[in-house]
């Protein structure tokens, strides 16, 4: 049995995850003193983790009902 989140729980998890990573990057970016490539790398790495969770089917996003999931 695989562990999966429901579509609503997935949407909430993704929203909270993106918000926390964005705020974290905004908080630590002044410490890099203008090296914006490090911030871009951290953002891409955070998105990579999110993408892997979707591909592993742990997250099942419904994009807050904006798109119809026809299977």
C-alpha positions as CSV (number, residue, x, y, z in Angstrom):
1,X,0.0,0.0,0.0
2,X,1.4,3.3,-1.1
3,X,1.1,6.4,1.0
4,X,-0.8,9.1,-0.9
5,X,-2.4,12.4,0.0
6,X,-5.8,13.4,-1.2
7,X,-6.1,16.1,-3.9
8,X,-7.1,18.8,-1.4
9,X,-4.4,17.8,1.1
10,X,-1.9,17.8,-1.8
11,X,-2.9,21.3,-2.8
12,X,-2.6,22.5,0.7
13,X,0.8,20.8,1.2
14,X,2.2,22.3,-2.1
15,X,0.9,25.8,-1.2
16,X,2.5,25.7,2.3
17,X,5.7,24.1,0.9
18,X,6.2,26.8,-1.8
19,X,5.3,29.6,0.7
20,X,7.8,28.3,3.3
21,X,10.6,27.8,0.7
22,X,10.0,31.3,-0.8
23,X,10.0,33.0,2.5
24,X,13.1,31.0,3.5
25,X,14.9,32.1,0.4
26,X,13.9,35.7,0.9
27,X,15.2,35.5,4.5
28,X,18.6,34.0,3.7
29,X,19.2,35.8,0.4
30,X,20.8,38.9,2.0
31,X,23.4,36.6,3.5
32,X,24.6,35.7,0.1
33,X,25.5,39.3,-0.7
34,X,24.4,39.5,-4.3
35,X,25.1,35.9,-5.3
36,X,21.7,35.3,-6.9
37,X,22.7,32.1,-8.6
38,X,22.8,30.4,-5.2
39,X,19.2,31.5,-4.5
40,X,18.1,30.3,-8.0
41,X,19.8,26.9,-7.3
42,X,18.0,26.6,-4.0
43,X,14.7,27.4,-5.6
44,X,15.2,24.9,-8.4
45,X,16.2,22.2,-5.8
46,X,13.0,22.9,-3.9
47,X,11.0,22.5,-7.0
48,X,12.9,19.3,-7.9
49,X,11.8,17.8,-4.5
50,X,8.2,18.8,-5.2
51,X,8.4,17.3,-8.7
52,X,9.8,14.0,-7.4
53,X,6.9,13.8,-4.8
54,X,4.4,14.2,-7.6
55,X,6.1,11.7,-9.8
56,X,6.2,9.2,-7.0
57,X,2.4,9.7,-6.7
58,X,2.8,10.8,-3.0
59,X,1.2,14.1,-4.0
60,X,-2.0,14.1,-6.1
61,X,-2.6,17.8,-6.9
62,X,-5.9,18.9,-8.4
63,X,-4.7,22.5,-8.8
64,X,-7.6,23.6,-6.5
65,X,-10.2,22.3,-9.0
66,X,-9.1,24.5,-11.9
67,X,-8.5,21.6,-14.2
68,X,-10.7,18.6,-14.8
69,X,-9.0,15.3,-14.0
70,X,-10.3,13.1,-16.8
71,X,-8.9,9.6,-16.5
